[in-house]
Amino acid sequence: MLLNRPVTAFMLVLATFIFGWIALNDLSVDLLPDIETPSLLVQTEWSGASAREVESRINEPMEGVLSTIPGLDNIHSFARQGQSIVALDFEWGRDMNLAFLNTREKLDQIRMMLPEQAGRPQLIYSTPADEPVAILAINPIGQASPDFETRLDLKRWAEQVLTRRLEQQDGIAQAVLVGAVMPEVHIQFRQDEIDRYGLNINAIRGIIQQANVFSASGELRDGWYRYSLTIQSRIQSLEDIRRIPLTRPAGTERILTLSDVAEVYMEEQEPTSFELLDGNQTLTVLVKKDYGSNTVTLYEELLPVLDELRGQFPGISIEVLQENASYIRNSISNLLQTLAYGGILAFLILFLFLNDPRMPFTIGIAIPVSIFLTFFVMYLFGVQLNIISLSGLTLGIGLLVDNAIVVLENINRYRNDKTTLIEAADRGTREIALAITASTFTTISVFLPLLFLGGFEGAFFRDQAFTLSVSLLASLLVAIGILPVLVVMIQKRRRKSDKPSVPAEANRFTRSFDSVLRVYESVLVRAIAHPIIVVLIALFSEHLRSLCFISCRKIFCPKLNLPLWSTESAYPVILRC
């Protein structure tokens, strides 16, 4: 014990506050725990194919092969114009790294069964980190409905300036453009000119493809020096396409170009999705964070970058459509405030029951020390600071002082038996240590199974059980190791000599509480005298409780008043489950 080492006990408490505060500032903050859903998506592109062809040629053979993956719980597919999506749902607790490798092996086996025109199947694994931290709307100022050229310039600016600037920021993993205009080059042939010069459209297509070439051609050696050679013929503009040479007409020295037999122009590609803001099409940017980054801190660091870009490009509007950082900050702040209020109220309640005004300060130290020690352990184990983990601390705030109260009362009992101060602290703590340890582990055993609960529920409530269990263990350590030292220090300062203390007189509240105890004892005597009536009342209460529970409305989570942002897209889709 630390009774003879008060400086060591004081340094332990101080170190707990310091490391707990550092851990609190470095903890990853989010609204809910990062729950990795055990699911994978397989996406296959087949340009020009109808939804029915995609269903019969890709989805059906792919489902037959992928259904043999170990640990697969459910498989369903979607087929739409030019695209196949197969969703794989695995059992909870499945190692997704192993599932990813097994799925990749099956996709390699099925590659030869797919149409030659189809692209390579892409395996997509989404995590909670893929959710955007913020959604930005990019629009030209003063133009409600910009034309194609303006939207194309805006897209190029977003790709070359905005996304690169955002991705340079610490904590931002990716900035994704959504609703960007996709340019498409149209070549409209004049059939009479093609017939006039005896050309073939397939031959012209091959010439155009060969005109856009970039390939390595070897190296040139000059003594000690080596020079790499490349053949580069890149198409940079519409004018380059128009000037592609096709042939030389017989009997002339003129070179026939593509512009002589076709019209070349650029238009917007047929959109597959679009974003609307106030009824007008807009360009949106999804800002995604690195895994484990602090959402609130990241968004606060993002705002100065956006202000800087607005100042450098005054003709472009950058508007934040949605961000969860403000809601997360307010929610975490409210829970921390509730946690502080609970600790203060528990501390004030001690004044009503303890006659010595200095004893509540001794017991009250168990609350902040236990909480800060919990923050430090959360940092070591990578537990996020969210409403679930904080709810565990809030739930156990009243339990943190129970062990300290029991230890203090037992020490005071030995003091009243005319023992010395240090002996009372030592004997009182040793005698009650086993009992409060058993009591603490009994309380923890109620919540500890949540750590081993499988499925979504176990992943969701694991943080709550972890923080509550750690805080209760911390309060046990404080009650056994720190509290006796504080009692000895306070008692020595109050008395010049180590003499037995005289019991303090009961205050007005404790005297009124004694009257409540007398009423309770009289009611208890009558209840023991009429056991049948007591049992009937208990059964009626249990039946009433069951009826109330059955009729109570049940939902998984309370409704969150978050700012909403949504998109709608329409496709020809075939669903297969």
C-alpha positions, 0 to 999 in steps of 0.5 A: 500500500501507499500509506507510507508513500504519500508523495508517490500517491500524489504523483500517480494522481497527477500523472493520471490527470496529465496523461488522461488530458493528453489522451483526451485531446488525441482521441479520434472523435466521431458520432458513432463507432466505426463498424466495418460491415462484412460485405463486398461489392463486385462491379463489372463494366460491359459497355453497350450491353443491355440489363438483360444481357448483363444478367444472363452473361455476367450475374448468373455465372458469377453468382454460381462461382462466388456462392462457394466462398467460405463464410458467405451469408447472402449474395444478391446482384443488380444488373443495369445498362452496361454494368453488373453489381454483385453484393456479398454479405459475410457472417459477422466476425468474419476476417474480411482480409481473408474474405477479400483474398478468397473472393479475388481468387474466385474472380480470377477463376471466373474471368474466362467465363465472362464475355470478352467485351466485358471489363475486369471485375472490380472488387470494392470493400467499403469502410466507415472511413469512406463516408465523407467528412464534408460535401462541397458544392462548386458553382460559378458565381452569377450563373444559375444555369451555366453552359457546357463550356463553363461547366467543363472549365469548372470541372477542370479547375476542381480536378487540377486545383481544388482536389489537389489542394484538399488532398494536401491537407493532413487527414484528408485521404481523397476528394471525389467529384460527383456530378461532373460534366463528362466531355465526349468527342463526336465524329459525324461522317459525311457519307458522300465524302467517304464514298467519293474517296473510297474510304471505309469507316472501320479503317478510319477508326483504326487510323484515329486509334493509332494517332493517339499512341505513347510507347517505349521504343528502346534506348540510345547508348553513347559511351557512358550515357543512355537515352531512352526513346519513346514514340509519342503521338498524343491528341491534345485538342479537337484541332489535333483530331481534325488534322489526322491524315487519312490518305492521299487521293490518287493523282494529287499531292493533297493530304486528306484529313479527317475534317474533310470527311467528317464533322468533329465537335465536343458535347456532354456525355449522356449523364448517368447521374447528376446533382441538383442544388436549388433545382440547378445542376451543380458539381459536388466534392466528397471530402473523405478522411483518413481512417482514424482521423478526428472528424471535428479537428479535420473539418475545423482545419478544412475551413481555412483552406476553403476560405483561402480558395474563395479569396484566390478564385472570387468567381467560383462559389464553394459552399458546404452542403453537409458536414457532420462535424458540428453535430458531432461536436455538439453531441460530444460536448453535451455528453461531456457536460452531462458527465460533468454535471453528474460528477458534480451532483454526485459530489454534492450528494456526499455532503448530505450524508457525510457529517465531515465536510472534508470527506466529500473532497476525499471521495470526490477525487475518485470521479475525475481520476477514474474518468481521466484514467479511462481516457488514457486506456481508451487511447491505448486500445484505440477506442473512439470518443463517441456517443456510445463510449461516452454513454458508458462513462455517463452510465457509471458516473454514480458507481465510481464513488461507491467503492470509495464510500465503503472504504471511507466508512470502514476506515471511520469505523476503526477510528471510532474503535480508538485505533491510530490513524494509519492503523485504521486506514490500513486495517479498514482498507484491507478488511473491505478490499475483497468485498468491494473487489467482488462487488466491482467485478459483479457489476462489470460482469453484467456489461462485460459480455457485450465485449464478446457479443457477435453481430452488429449489436456487439460491434455497436455496444462494445465501446460502451461496455469497455469504457464502463468496465475500465472506469469501474476498475479505475475506481476500485484502484483509487479506492484501495490505493489512493483513498487511504493516503488522502484520508491520512493526509487530511486527518493529519492536517486537521489534528496536530496529534494522531489521536482517536477522533470523536464521531461528528454529530448527525446533521439535519439531513441525516436525522431526517433520513433516520426517520425515513429508515424507521418508516421503512422498518415498520413497512418491512415488518408488516410485509414480512407478516403478510407474505402472500399480499407482497407476492401478489403485488409483485406479480401484478407489478411484473405483469404490468411491466410486461404489458408496458414493455410489449406496448412500448414502441421499439426502434434501433436508434433514436432519430437524429436531426442531421442536415440531409443531402441526397441524390436521385438517379434512375437506371434500367435495373434488374434485381436478382436475389 
